[in-house]
Amino acid sequence: MSPSTTAPPTPAAGFSITVPNTWFEIEVDPATRSASINELVRARTRGVPALAARRDEIAQLLRAAAREAAASGAVYCGVMVEPVEGTGLTASVTVSLLPPADADRRLDTVGAIAATLREKTARHPDDTWTTVSVIDLPGVGPAARAAGVEDVEMPDSSGWIRATLMQTFVPTPGGDGVVLISCSSPNIVLVQPLHDLFDAVSGTFRFLAAAS
């Protein structure tokens, strides 16, 4: 895995998060993301026939992920694209600072955040479900988490997609905001392996002290 550092979530601290070396870390800035993604795909697929044959498809997927991340207010986006039996296994992680309106609801403790999350029990094997828990995020401390399989509305309102999700909510140092680490994949067959992967990636999140 390789660590990445991006824009500070608060005036007081930045953050780092680590994704596996095979993931694509993409720009979300509309002014630069298209050219950056094209160059990234060319560089990362060079010499990898299974990926090079799908270069245009991968670039399109990454551009869509960047648009969705930017639309949700994310400041970081990492995407996995793995060839599996003639198709592709994809997943993504984004890091966002929730808007001040959310923080103003006094979501300054893990308990307060967890209380806003709703659990859901599957009524049949193919139903959606969500679990809510309070976890100890290594190097950070307590965090609230919602994980499961949910139907997610597409950003362009073109419909819904069922996805494996994990959202981890972390109060910022000083309690002046909440960072959301959101992991998702359209694959709903490998739910447990994906949740294990999402837990590992989310567990690398760290706050960085502001430069003096």
C-alpha positions as CSV (number, residue, x, y, z in Angstrom):
1,M,0.0,0.0,0.0
2,S,1.1,3.6,-0.6
3,P,0.0,6.5,1.6
4,S,-1.7,9.5,0.2
5,T,-2.1,13.0,1.7
6,T,-4.6,15.5,0.4
7,A,-6.3,18.8,1.3
8,P,-6.9,19.4,5.0
9,P,-10.4,18.5,6.2
10,T,-10.2,21.3,8.8
11,P,-8.0,24.4,9.2
12,A,-6.2,22.6,12.0
13,A,-5.3,19.3,10.5
14,G,-4.9,17.3,7.3
15,F,-5.2,13.6,6.8
16,S,-3.6,10.6,5.1
17,I,-5.1,7.4,3.9
18,T,-3.5,4.3,2.3
19,V,-4.8,2.2,-0.5
20,P,-3.2,-0.9,-2.2
21,N,-0.6,-0.1,-4.9
22,T,-2.9,-1.5,-7.6
23,W,-5.6,1.1,-7.0
24,F,-6.0,4.3,-9.0
25,E,-5.8,7.5,-6.9
26,I,-7.7,10.0,-9.0
27,E,-8.1,13.8,-9.0
28,V,-11.5,15.2,-8.2
29,D,-10.8,18.7,-9.4
30,P,-12.9,19.3,-12.5
31,A,-10.2,21.5,-14.0
32,T,-7.5,18.9,-14.1
33,R,-9.1,15.4,-13.6
34,S,-9.7,14.5,-17.2
35,A,-6.2,14.9,-18.4
36,S,-4.8,13.5,-15.2
37,I,-7.0,10.4,-15.4
38,N,-6.0,9.8,-19.1
39,E,-2.3,9.9,-18.3
40,L,-2.8,7.8,-15.2
41,V,-4.6,5.1,-17.1
42,R,-1.9,5.0,-19.8
43,A,0.8,4.7,-17.3
44,R,-0.8,2.1,-15.1
45,T,-2.1,-0.2,-17.9
46,R,1.2,-0.2,-19.9
47,G,2.5,-3.7,-19.9
48,V,-0.6,-5.2,-18.3
49,P,-2.5,-6.8,-21.2
50,A,-5.6,-7.6,-19.1
51,L,-6.0,-3.9,-18.3
52,A,-4.6,-2.4,-21.5
53,A,-7.3,-4.0,-23.5
54,R,-9.9,-2.2,-21.4
55,R,-8.1,1.2,-21.3
56,D,-11.0,3.3,-22.5
57,E,-13.5,1.5,-20.3
58,I,-11.2,2.1,-17.2
59,A,-10.8,5.8,-18.0
60,Q,-14.5,6.2,-18.4
61,L,-15.1,4.5,-15.1
62,L,-12.5,6.6,-13.3
63,R,-14.0,9.8,-14.8
64,A,-17.4,8.8,-13.6
65,A,-16.0,8.1,-10.1
66,A,-14.3,11.5,-10.1
67,R,-17.5,13.3,-11.0
68,E,-19.5,11.5,-8.4
69,A,-16.8,12.1,-5.7
70,A,-16.6,15.8,-6.6
71,A,-20.4,16.1,-6.6
72,S,-20.5,14.6,-3.1
73,G,-17.9,17.0,-1.8
74,A,-15.1,14.5,-1.5
75,V,-11.5,15.7,-1.4
76,Y,-10.0,12.3,-2.0
77,C,-11.0,9.3,-4.3
78,G,-9.3,6.0,-4.8
79,V,-10.7,3.3,-7.2
80,M,-9.9,-0.4,-7.6
81,V,-10.3,-2.0,-11.0
82,E,-9.4,-5.7,-11.1
83,P,-9.9,-8.1,-14.0
84,V,-11.8,-11.1,-12.8
85,E,-12.9,-14.0,-15.1
86,G,-13.4,-11.8,-18.1
87,T,-15.2,-9.0,-16.2
88,G,-14.1,-6.3,-13.8
89,L,-14.3,-6.1,-10.0
90,T,-14.5,-2.4,-9.0
91,A,-14.6,-0.6,-5.7
92,S,-13.9,2.9,-4.5
93,V,-13.1,4.9,-1.4
94,T,-13.7,8.6,-0.9
95,V,-13.0,11.0,2.0
96,S,-15.2,14.0,2.6
97,L,-15.7,16.6,5.3
98,L,-19.4,16.8,6.1
99,P,-20.9,20.2,5.5
100,P,-21.1,22.6,8.4
101,A,-24.9,22.1,8.6
102,D,-24.3,18.5,9.6
103,A,-21.7,19.4,12.2
104,D,-24.0,22.1,13.6
105,R,-26.4,19.4,14.7
106,R,-23.8,18.7,17.4
107,L,-22.5,15.5,15.8
108,D,-19.3,16.1,17.8
109,T,-19.2,12.7,19.5
110,V,-19.2,9.2,18.1
111,G,-22.4,8.4,20.1
112,A,-24.2,11.3,18.6
113,I,-23.2,10.3,15.1
114,A,-24.1,6.6,15.6
115,A,-27.6,7.7,16.9
116,T,-28.3,9.2,13.5
117,L,-27.5,6.0,11.6
118,R,-30.3,3.4,11.0
119,E,-29.9,-0.3,11.2
120,K,-31.8,-2.6,8.8
121,T,-32.4,-6.3,9.0
122,A,-32.9,-8.3,5.7
123,R,-36.3,-9.7,5.5
124,H,-35.2,-12.3,2.9
125,P,-31.8,-13.5,1.5
126,D,-31.8,-11.0,-1.4
127,D,-32.9,-8.0,0.7
128,T,-30.7,-5.0,1.7
129,W,-29.4,-4.7,5.2
130,T,-27.3,-2.4,7.3
131,T,-25.5,-2.8,10.6
132,V,-24.4,0.1,12.8
133,S,-21.5,0.0,15.3
134,V,-19.0,2.0,17.2
135,I,-15.4,0.9,16.3
136,D,-11.9,1.8,17.4
137,L,-10.1,3.2,14.3
138,P,-6.4,2.5,14.7
139,G,-4.4,5.6,15.3
140,V,-7.5,7.7,15.5
141,G,-9.9,6.4,18.2
142,P,-13.6,5.8,18.3
143,A,-15.6,6.1,15.1
144,A,-19.2,5.3,14.0
145,R,-19.7,2.9,11.2
146,A,-22.6,1.7,9.0
147,A,-22.0,-1.3,6.8
148,G,-24.1,-3.5,4.6
149,V,-25.8,-3.9,1.2
150,E,-28.0,-1.0,0.2
151,D,-29.7,0.5,-2.9
152,V,-28.0,3.7,-3.9
153,E,-29.5,6.4,-6.1
154,M,-27.3,7.2,-9.1
155,P,-26.0,10.9,-9.1
156,D,-27.6,11.6,-12.5
157,S,-31.0,10.3,-11.2
158,S,-30.9,7.6,-13.8
159,G,-32.0,4.9,-11.3
160,W,-30.7,2.8,-8.5
161,I,-27.8,0.4,-8.1
162,R,-27.4,-2.2,-5.3
163,A,-24.0,-1.9,-3.7
164,T,-21.8,-3.2,-0.9
165,L,-21.1,-0.2,1.3
166,M,-19.2,0.8,4.4
167,Q,-19.3,4.3,5.8
168,T,-17.0,5.4,8.7
169,F,-17.7,8.7,10.5
170,V,-14.8,10.2,12.4
171,P,-15.1,13.4,14.5
172,T,-12.3,15.8,13.7
173,P,-9.8,16.8,16.4
174,G,-11.5,19.5,18.5
175,G,-15.0,18.3,17.5
176,D,-15.5,21.0,14.9
177,G,-16.5,18.6,12.0
178,V,-17.0,15.0,10.9
179,V,-14.9,13.2,8.3
180,L,-16.7,10.6,6.2
181,I,-14.7,7.7,4.8
182,S,-17.1,6.0,2.3
183,C,-16.3,2.7,0.6
184,S,-18.5,1.1,-2.0
185,S,-18.6,-1.6,-4.7
186,P,-21.4,-2.7,-7.1
187,N,-20.4,-6.3,-6.4
188,I,-22.9,-7.8,-3.9
189,V,-21.6,-11.4,-4.1
190,L,-18.2,-10.8,-2.3
191,V,-19.8,-8.8,0.5
192,Q,-17.6,-10.1,3.4
193,P,-14.3,-10.0,1.5
194,L,-15.2,-6.4,0.4
195,H,-16.1,-5.4,3.9
196,D,-12.8,-6.8,5.1
197,L,-11.0,-4.8,2.4
198,F,-12.9,-1.6,3.2
199,D,-12.2,-2.1,6.9
200,A,-8.5,-2.4,6.2
201,V,-8.4,0.7,3.9
202,S,-10.5,2.8,6.4
203,G,-8.2,1.6,9.2
204,T,-5.2,3.4,7.5
205,F,-6.9,6.8,7.9
206,R,-4.9,9.3,10.1
207,F,-5.2,12.9,11.0
208,L,-2.1,15.0,10.4
209,A,-1.0,17.8,12.6
210,A,-1.1,21.2,10.9
211,A,2.2,22.6,9.8
212,S,3.6,25.1,12.3
